[in-house]
């Protein structure tokens, strides 16, 4: 059998009050894509950060090509040929592609002046060797997220990487961009690079992985060849229970009265004459590729961005929505795709976050705060939404992604909103938390709420929607009932660009 590139055995790691890893194990072979799966908090990122020299291990050993290795810091790991591409990209937008890749290693004239032509030539040679399509002279801030990710990968490969760790590499990519990324991964695999692929998007694994290792609660569970790694088997190993990932039975949608109607919404070059209706008790999915205008539409409905023309009706009556405060007063809540920046106050506790959207309701005479009412509200939503937190005083930054999302939902339920806009509701959360969010969304719809759900994951759109609107380049290109929608039909509409005459 081929000697492993990496062998990790008996890895232990503790943080104050938490044992993150117990007897962690992992093996990576040359020319292999090895998927690492587990719920949030399972220990997979901690294990890989130890391999990348970001965290020191408390116990255990790491062998690189059969020899025990010391990896005290990221620079030592890179010298050994180990690089990591984090989910949160670490680039400087004001610098060019080439400057980002070789920062701190730039060629210089006379040992002082930056040799820009030589720098660009070095980057171009790297791109040609790896078939990465980038212009070394473009500023990173001008690139899409997918292109920025390619810059991160190129930066990692510039260190003669033998082991490439990729943490949620497809989380923010479209289907086309994922295909381009997978083509690059296959090329690196063919060249003998070992690739660790950390992902919550389990449906991708059959396309790209050779083996799958599953972790749960900081411990190694098992490693399977991809031919044995059925979706349900991986899920059961991850969560220790069965979760049905097939589409659940949804109640008939569209029977309730209209809650929200948008008529002729336009905004610059982003949105073009958009009209749709959301009814009580339904989940209206909005699909499309990145740049289709889905988030821009949500922000326009919520009053976060002004519109050039168009009308919003709530319960059949025209509504003046010029700001998010106007939207909240009209019973609209918006769960942003970036919950950490726009949905939560990470430094505040759970009970305060749950009250933020309706804080005036908790004010007493002379500007005093009714702390008892805030606590009672927090206890109710923590119980009803099954938010996992040690107590109401826990800072939200320390909750898992799924529980943070539940806090955002609870915030809008506190404000008694009837219309909820979910923008990428399960991005960055694990399969168990996804199932809980899906269940909660169904319960909200069944209770009479109207939900608009924007998602880049087609299985999610197909599973959760009563109706599906498809957008392309700021236009609605089609509407599909749940019983007629397929991934192929959605993609055909998502690429239906307006003809240029």
C-alpha positions as CSV (number, residue, x, y, z in Angstrom):
1,X,0.0,0.0,0.0
2,X,1.2,3.5,-0.8
3,X,2.7,5.4,2.1
4,X,0.4,8.1,3.4
5,X,1.3,11.7,2.8
6,X,-0.2,12.5,6.2
7,X,-1.0,10.2,9.2
8,X,-2.5,11.8,12.4
9,X,-2.9,9.5,15.4
10,X,-4.2,10.0,18.9
11,X,-4.6,13.8,18.5
12,X,-5.9,15.6,21.6
13,X,-6.8,19.3,21.9
14,X,-8.5,21.2,24.7
15,X,-9.5,24.8,25.0
16,X,-10.6,26.4,28.3
17,X,-13.6,24.4,29.4
18,X,-13.9,22.4,26.2
19,X,-12.2,19.3,25.0
20,X,-12.3,19.8,21.2
21,X,-10.5,16.6,20.1
22,X,-10.2,13.1,21.7
23,X,-8.1,10.5,19.9
24,X,-8.4,12.4,16.6
25,X,-7.3,10.4,13.5
26,X,-6.8,11.1,9.8
27,X,-4.9,9.7,6.9
28,X,-4.3,11.4,3.5
29,X,-2.7,9.6,0.5
30,X,-0.9,11.2,-2.4
31,X,-3.2,12.1,-5.3
32,X,-6.3,11.7,-3.1
33,X,-9.3,14.0,-2.4
34,X,-10.3,13.0,1.2
35,X,-13.5,14.6,2.4
36,X,-13.8,15.4,6.1
37,X,-17.4,15.7,7.4
38,X,-19.1,16.4,10.7
39,X,-21.5,18.7,12.4
40,X,-20.4,22.1,13.6
41,X,-18.3,21.5,16.7
42,X,-17.4,17.9,15.6
43,X,-13.7,18.9,15.6
44,X,-12.9,18.7,11.9
45,X,-11.6,22.3,11.5
46,X,-9.6,22.0,14.8
47,X,-7.9,18.8,13.5
48,X,-7.0,20.5,10.3
49,X,-5.8,23.7,12.0
50,X,-3.4,21.4,14.0
51,X,-2.1,20.0,10.7
52,X,-1.7,23.5,9.3
53,X,0.3,24.6,12.4
54,X,-2.4,27.1,13.6
55,X,-3.1,25.2,16.8
56,X,-0.6,23.2,18.8
57,X,-1.7,19.6,19.7
58,X,-1.9,18.6,23.3
59,X,-1.1,14.9,22.5
60,X,-0.7,12.5,19.6
61,X,1.6,12.4,16.6
62,X,1.7,13.6,13.0
63,X,3.6,11.7,10.4
64,X,4.5,13.2,7.0
65,X,5.5,10.5,4.5
66,X,6.3,8.2,7.4
67,X,8.4,10.7,9.4
68,X,7.2,12.3,12.6
69,X,6.8,16.1,12.1
70,X,6.8,19.1,14.3
71,X,4.4,21.8,13.1
72,X,4.6,24.6,15.7
73,X,3.3,27.4,13.4
74,X,1.8,27.9,10.0
75,X,5.1,28.9,8.5
76,X,6.6,25.5,9.6
77,X,3.7,23.7,8.1
78,X,4.1,25.6,4.7
79,X,7.8,24.7,4.7
80,X,6.6,21.0,5.0
81,X,4.3,21.5,2.0
82,X,1.0,22.0,3.9
83,X,-1.4,24.9,3.1
84,X,-4.9,25.7,4.1
85,X,-7.5,27.7,2.3
86,X,-10.0,29.0,4.9
87,X,-13.7,29.5,4.4
88,X,-13.2,33.2,5.3
89,X,-10.8,34.4,2.6
90,X,-7.7,36.2,3.8
91,X,-6.9,38.6,1.0
92,X,-6.1,42.3,0.7
93,X,-8.7,43.8,-1.8
94,X,-6.6,46.9,-2.6
95,X,-3.6,44.8,-3.8
96,X,-3.4,43.0,-7.2
97,X,-3.7,39.3,-7.6
98,X,0.1,38.8,-8.0
99,X,0.8,41.0,-4.9
100,X,-1.6,39.0,-2.8
101,X,-0.1,35.7,-3.9
102,X,3.6,36.6,-3.3
103,X,3.2,39.1,-0.4
104,X,6.4,39.2,1.6
105,X,8.2,37.2,-1.2
106,X,8.1,39.9,-4.0
107,X,11.0,40.1,-6.5
108,X,12.9,43.4,-6.1
109,X,15.3,45.5,-8.1
110,X,18.5,46.4,-6.3
111,X,17.1,44.7,-3.2
112,X,14.8,47.7,-2.6
113,X,12.3,48.5,-5.4
114,X,9.4,46.2,-6.2
115,X,9.9,44.5,-9.6
116,X,6.3,44.6,-10.8
117,X,6.9,43.0,-14.2
118,X,8.8,40.1,-12.6
119,X,6.1,39.7,-10.0
120,X,3.4,39.5,-12.6
121,X,5.5,37.1,-14.7
122,X,6.0,34.8,-11.7
123,X,2.2,34.8,-11.0
124,X,1.4,34.1,-14.7
125,X,3.8,31.1,-14.8
126,X,2.0,29.7,-11.7
127,X,-1.4,30.1,-13.4
128,X,-0.2,28.4,-16.6
129,X,1.2,25.5,-14.6
130,X,-2.0,25.0,-12.7
131,X,-4.5,26.1,-15.5
132,X,-5.9,28.8,-13.3
133,X,-7.5,31.6,-15.3
134,X,-6.6,34.9,-13.6
135,X,-5.0,38.2,-14.6
136,X,-2.2,38.9,-12.2
137,X,-2.6,42.7,-12.6
138,X,-6.3,42.9,-11.5
139,X,-7.0,44.2,-8.0
140,X,-8.5,41.5,-5.8
141,X,-11.4,43.7,-4.7
142,X,-12.7,43.7,-8.3
143,X,-13.0,39.9,-8.5
144,X,-16.0,37.7,-7.7
145,X,-15.9,35.5,-4.6
146,X,-15.1,32.5,-6.8
147,X,-12.2,34.3,-8.5
148,X,-10.9,35.4,-5.1
149,X,-11.0,31.8,-3.9
150,X,-8.8,30.9,-6.9
151,X,-6.3,33.5,-5.8
152,X,-6.2,31.8,-2.3
153,X,-5.6,28.5,-3.9
154,X,-2.9,29.9,-6.2
155,X,-1.3,31.5,-3.1
156,X,-1.3,28.1,-1.4
157,X,0.2,26.3,-4.4
158,X,2.9,28.9,-4.7
159,X,4.5,27.3,-1.7
160,X,5.0,24.0,-3.5
161,X,2.1,22.5,-1.6
162,X,1.8,18.7,-1.3
163,X,-1.2,18.9,1.1
164,X,-4.0,21.3,0.4
165,X,-6.7,21.8,3.0
166,X,-9.9,23.4,1.7
167,X,-12.5,24.5,4.3
168,X,-16.0,24.8,2.8
169,X,-14.6,25.8,-0.6
170,X,-18.0,25.8,-2.4
171,X,-20.1,27.5,0.2
172,X,-20.5,30.8,-1.7
173,X,-20.1,29.5,-5.3
174,X,-22.7,28.9,-8.1
175,X,-23.0,25.5,-9.8
176,X,-20.8,26.7,-12.7
177,X,-18.1,28.0,-10.4
178,X,-18.2,24.8,-8.4
179,X,-17.6,22.8,-11.7
180,X,-14.6,25.1,-12.4
181,X,-13.2,24.5,-8.9
182,X,-13.7,20.7,-9.1
183,X,-11.8,20.7,-12.5
184,X,-8.9,22.4,-10.8
185,X,-9.0,19.9,-7.8
186,X,-9.0,17.0,-10.2
187,X,-5.9,18.4,-11.9
188,X,-4.1,18.8,-8.6
189,X,-5.1,15.3,-7.6
190,X,-3.7,13.9,-10.9
191,X,-0.4,15.7,-10.2
192,X,-0.1,13.9,-6.8
193,X,-1.3,16.6,-4.4
194,X,-3.3,15.3,-1.5
195,X,-6.4,17.4,-0.9
196,X,-8.6,17.6,2.3
197,X,-12.1,18.8,1.4
198,X,-14.1,20.0,4.4
199,X,-17.8,20.4,3.4
200,X,-21.3,20.5,4.7
201,X,-22.6,20.0,1.1
202,X,-22.7,16.3,1.2
203,X,-24.3,15.9,-2.2
204,X,-20.9,17.1,-3.7
205,X,-18.8,14.3,-2.2
206,X,-19.7,11.7,-4.8
207,X,-18.5,14.1,-7.5
208,X,-15.0,14.8,-6.1
209,X,-14.0,12.7,-3.1
210,X,-12.1,9.4,-3.0
211,X,-12.7,8.7,0.7
212,X,-14.8,10.2,3.4
213,X,-13.8,10.5,7.1
214,X,-16.6,11.4,9.6
215,X,-16.1,13.0,13.0
216,X,-18.6,13.5,15.8
217,X,-18.3,15.3,19.1
218,X,-14.5,15.7,18.7
219,X,-13.9,12.1,18.0
220,X,-13.1,10.0,14.9
221,X,-16.1,7.9,13.8
222,X,-15.0,6.0,10.6
223,X,-13.5,6.3,7.1
224,X,-15.3,5.0,4.0
225,X,-14.4,4.7,0.4
226,X,-16.7,6.9,-1.6
227,X,-18.5,3.9,-3.2
228,X,-19.7,2.9,0.2
229,X,-20.5,6.4,1.4
230,X,-24.2,6.9,0.7
231,X,-25.7,10.2,1.8
232,X,-27.9,8.6,4.5
233,X,-25.0,6.6,5.9
234,X,-22.8,9.7,6.2
235,X,-25.6,11.7,7.8
236,X,-26.3,8.9,10.3
237,X,-22.6,8.7,11.2
238,X,-22.4,12.5,11.6
239,X,-25.3,13.1,13.9
240,X,-25.8,9.7,15.5
241,X,-29.4,9.5,14.4
242,X,-31.3,9.2,11.2
243,X,-32.3,12.4,9.3
244,X,-34.4,12.0,6.2
245,X,-32.9,14.2,3.5
246,X,-35.6,13.4,1.0
247,X,-38.2,16.0,0.5
248,X,-40.8,16.0,3.3
249,X,-44.5,16.4,2.6
250,X,-45.3,20.1,2.6
251,X,-48.8,21.5,3.0
252,X,-50.5,22.8,0.0
253,X,-49.2,26.3,-0.6
254,X,-50.8,29.3,-2.2
255,X,-54.2,28.8,-0.7
256,X,-54.0,31.8,1.8
257,X,-54.6,35.4,1.0
258,X,-51.8,37.6,-0.4
259,X,-49.6,38.9,2.4
260,X,-47.1,40.8,0.1
261,X,-47.3,41.9,-3.5
262,X,-44.5,43.5,-5.4
263,X,-45.4,45.3,-8.6
264,X,-42.9,46.6,-11.2
265,X,-39.9,46.9,-8.8
266,X,-36.9,48.4,-10.6
267,X,-33.5,49.6,-9.4
268,X,-30.8,50.9,-11.7
269,X,-29.2,48.0,-13.6
270,X,-29.8,45.5,-10.8
271,X,-33.6,45.0,-10.9
272,X,-35.9,45.2,-13.9
273,X,-39.7,45.4,-13.5
274,X,-40.1,42.6,-11.0
275,X,-43.5,41.5,-9.9
276,X,-44.6,38.6,-7.6
277,X,-47.0,37.6,-4.8
278,X,-46.3,35.9,-1.5
279,X,-49.3,34.2,0.1
280,X,-50.1,33.3,3.7
281,X,-48.7,29.9,4.6
282,X,-46.4,29.4,1.7
283,X,-42.7,29.2,1.2
284,X,-41.7,31.1,-2.0
285,X,-38.3,30.0,-3.3
286,X,-36.1,32.4,-5.3
287,X,-33.4,30.7,-7.3
288,X,-30.7,32.0,-9.6
289,X,-27.0,32.3,-10.1
290,X,-24.8,34.7,-8.3
291,X,-25.4,38.2,-9.7
292,X,-29.0,37.4,-10.6
293,X,-30.3,40.0,-8.3
294,X,-31.9,37.8,-5.6
295,X,-30.4,39.6,-2.6
296,X,-30.9,43.0,-4.2
297,X,-34.6,42.2,-4.5
298,X,-34.8,41.1,-0.9
299,X,-33.1,44.3,0.2
300,X,-35.4,46.4,-1.9
301,X,-38.5,44.8,-0.4
302,X,-37.0,45.3,3.1
303,X,-36.2,49.0,2.4
304,X,-32.5,48.5,2.8
305,X,-32.0,49.8,-0.7
306,X,-34.1,52.4,-2.5
307,X,-35.9,51.6,-5.7
308,X,-36.4,53.7,-8.8
309,X,-40.0,52.6,-9.4
310,X,-42.5,50.0,-8.2
311,X,-45.0,49.4,-5.5
312,X,-45.2,47.1,-2.5
313,X,-48.6,46.0,-1.2
314,X,-49.1,44.5,2.3
315,X,-52.5,42.8,2.8
316,X,-53.6,44.4,-0.5
317,X,-52.8,48.0,0.6
318,X,-49.9,50.1,-0.8
319,X,-47.1,50.3,1.8
320,X,-44.4,53.0,2.0
321,X,-41.2,51.2,2.7
322,X,-38.3,53.5,2.6
323,X,-36.2,51.9,5.3
324,X,-35.9,48.7,7.3
325,X,-37.8,50.4,10.2
326,X,-40.7,50.9,7.8
327,X,-40.5,47.2,6.8
328,X,-40.5,46.0,10.4
329,X,-43.5,48.2,11.1
330,X,-45.3,46.5,8.1
331,X,-44.5,43.1,9.6
332,X,-41.5,42.1,7.4
333,X,-38.3,40.5,8.8
334,X,-35.1,39.9,6.9
335,X,-32.6,37.2,7.7
336,X,-29.5,38.3,5.8
337,X,-27.1,35.8,4.2
338,X,-24.4,37.4,6.3
339,X,-26.0,36.9,9.7
340,X,-22.8,37.7,11.6
341,X,-22.6,41.2,10.2
342,X,-26.2,42.1,9.6
343,X,-28.3,39.8,11.7
344,X,-26.6,39.6,15.1
345,X,-24.8,41.7,17.7
346,X,-22.1,39.1,18.3
347,X,-20.8,40.7,21.4
348,X,-24.2,40.8,23.1
349,X,-25.9,37.9,24.9
350,X,-28.7,35.7,23.6
351,X,-31.6,37.3,25.4
352,X,-30.6,40.8,24.2
353,X,-30.2,39.6,20.6
354,X,-33.7,38.0,20.7
355,X,-35.1,41.4,21.7
356,X,-33.3,43.7,19.3
357,X,-35.9,44.0,16.6
358,X,-38.5,45.1,19.0
359,X,-36.5,46.7,21.8
360,X,-39.0,49.6,22.3
361,X,-41.5,47.0,23.6
362,X,-39.2,46.3,26.5
363,X,-38.7,49.9,27.6
364,X,-40.3,51.1,30.9
365,X,-40.9,54.6,32.2
366,X,-38.2,57.2,31.9
367,X,-36.2,55.1,29.5
368,X,-35.7,52.2,31.9
369,X,-35.3,48.6,30.5
370,X,-37.7,45.9,31.6
371,X,-35.0,43.2,32.1
372,X,-37.6,40.7,33.4
373,X,-39.6,41.0,30.1
374,X,-36.4,40.6,28.0
375,X,-35.5,37.5,30.0
376,X,-39.0,36.0,29.7
377,X,-39.0,36.6,26.0
378,X,-35.5,35.0,25.7
379,X,-36.6,31.9,27.7
380,X,-39.7,31.4,25.5
381,X,-37.8,31.6,22.2
382,X,-34.8,29.5,23.5
383,X,-37.4,26.8,24.5
384,X,-39.7,27.1,21.4
385,X,-36.8,27.2,18.9
386,X,-34.6,24.6,20.7
387,X,-31.7,27.1,20.8
388,X,-28.7,25.3,22.3
389,X,-27.0,27.7,24.7
390,X,-25.6,27.2,28.2
391,X,-27.8,30.2,29.4
392,X,-29.4,33.4,28.2
393,X,-26.2,35.4,29.2
394,X,-24.1,33.5,26.6
395,X,-22.6,35.8,24.0
396,X,-24.0,34.9,20.6
397,X,-20.5,34.7,19.0
398,X,-19.9,31.5,20.9
399,X,-23.0,29.7,19.5
400,X,-22.8,27.3,16.5
401,X,-23.9,28.6,13.1
402,X,-27.3,26.8,13.3
403,X,-28.0,28.2,16.8
404,X,-27.0,31.7,15.7
405,X,-29.5,31.4,12.8
406,X,-32.2,30.4,15.3
407,X,-31.5,33.5,17.3
408,X,-32.0,35.6,14.2
409,X,-35.3,33.9,13.6
410,X,-36.3,34.4,17.2
411,X,-35.5,38.1,16.9
412,X,-38.0,38.5,14.1
413,X,-40.6,36.4,15.9
414,X,-40.2,38.7,18.9
415,X,-41.1,41.6,16.5
416,X,-44.2,39.6,15.5
417,X,-43.4,39.7,11.8
418,X,-45.8,37.9,9.4
419,X,-43.4,38.0,6.4
420,X,-40.0,36.5,6.7
421,X,-37.2,36.8,4.1
422,X,-34.6,34.0,4.5
423,X,-31.5,34.8,2.4
424,X,-29.3,31.6,2.2
425,X,-30.8,30.2,5.5
426,X,-28.5,27.2,5.9
427,X,-25.2,28.6,4.5
428,X,-22.3,27.4,6.7
429,X,-24.3,25.2,9.0
430,X,-24.2,21.4,9.3
431,X,-26.7,18.8,8.2
432,X,-28.3,18.3,11.6
433,X,-28.8,22.0,12.0
434,X,-30.2,22.3,8.5
435,X,-32.8,19.7,9.2
436,X,-33.9,21.8,12.3
437,X,-34.0,25.0,10.3
438,X,-36.1,23.3,7.6
439,X,-38.5,21.9,10.3
440,X,-38.8,25.4,11.8
441,X,-39.5,27.0,8.4
442,X,-42.3,24.5,7.8
443,X,-43.8,25.1,11.2
444,X,-43.7,28.9,10.6
445,X,-45.5,28.5,7.2
446,X,-48.1,26.2,8.7
447,X,-48.7,28.8,11.4
448,X,-49.6,31.3,8.7
449,X,-46.4,33.1,8.1
450,X,-45.3,33.9,4.5
451,X,-41.7,33.0,3.8
452,X,-39.5,34.1,0.9
453,X,-36.4,31.8,0.7
454,X,-33.4,32.7,-1.4
455,X,-30.9,29.8,-1.8
456,X,-28.1,28.9,-4.1
457,X,-28.5,25.2,-3.2
458,X,-30.9,23.7,-5.8
459,X,-31.8,20.6,-3.6
460,X,-32.8,23.1,-0.8
461,X,-34.9,25.1,-3.2
462,X,-36.6,22.0,-4.5
463,X,-37.2,20.5,-1.1
464,X,-38.6,23.5,0.7
465,X,-40.5,25.6,-1.8
466,X,-44.2,25.6,-2.7
467,X,-43.5,27.8,-5.7
468,X,-40.1,28.8,-7.2
469,X,-39.3,32.1,-8.9
470,X,-36.1,32.0,-11.1
471,X,-34.1,35.1,-11.7
472,X,-31.4,36.0,-14.2
473,X,-29.6,39.4,-14.5
474,X,-32.2,41.2,-12.5
475,X,-35.3,39.7,-14.2
476,X,-37.7,37.0,-13.2
477,X,-37.3,34.5,-16.0
478,X,-39.9,32.0,-14.9
479,X,-42.1,30.6,-12.1
480,X,-42.4,26.9,-11.4
481,X,-44.8,24.9,-9.1
482,X,-43.1,22.5,-6.8
483,X,-44.5,19.5,-8.7
484,X,-43.1,20.7,-12.0
485,X,-39.7,22.0,-10.8
486,X,-36.4,20.1,-11.5
487,X,-32.8,21.2,-11.3
488,X,-32.6,21.1,-15.1
489,X,-35.6,23.4,-15.5
490,X,-34.3,25.8,-12.9
491,X,-30.9,26.0,-14.5
492,X,-32.4,26.6,-17.9
493,X,-34.3,29.6,-16.5
494,X,-31.4,30.8,-14.5
495,X,-29.3,31.2,-17.6
496,X,-32.0,32.7,-19.8
497,X,-30.4,36.0,-20.4
498,X,-32.2,38.8,-22.3
499,X,-31.3,38.8,-26.0
500,X,-29.1,41.7,-27.1
501,X,-30.4,43.1,-30.4
